């Protein structure tokens, strides 16, 4: 996979059956698996739930994920398991993330028709799931310019912290 930043280790693909088990473990604790990634020797599991993730949620799920990974003999070498919440400046990964956070301020990096990258900060004005994979409308701040971006063109989107 391609590195996002120079010197940053690229993400390795996690087997779909592992992701399915992580989702099951999260659901059993009334949580949702937002994202899982393996970068270098760090396995990161990001969780969410409506009322927010507590330290206790992270501890409980980390124990279950760790036990499961021991049973399936995960990894050829040592790894670090990180279980956390998405945070206030959470990254948007899935179409439902965009739909959920309509109205919020976000920093969106996308590919232009000319093949360049552009980053804007604006309000997520809307999300249309059809035609798949969907489109996101962003109203750039402070210009007020409205952008309609195909989900497949978005390289990275992250909520901005508003105080």
Secondary structure, DSSP 8 states (H G I E B T S, - for coil): ---SSTT---EE---HHHHHHHHHHHHHTT-EEEEEEEETTEEEEEEE-TT---HHHHHHHHHHHHHHHHHTT--SS--EEEEEE--TT-B--SHHHHHHTTTSEEEEEEE-TTS-EEEEEEEEEEEE--STT-EEEEEETTT--EEEEEGGGEEEEEE----
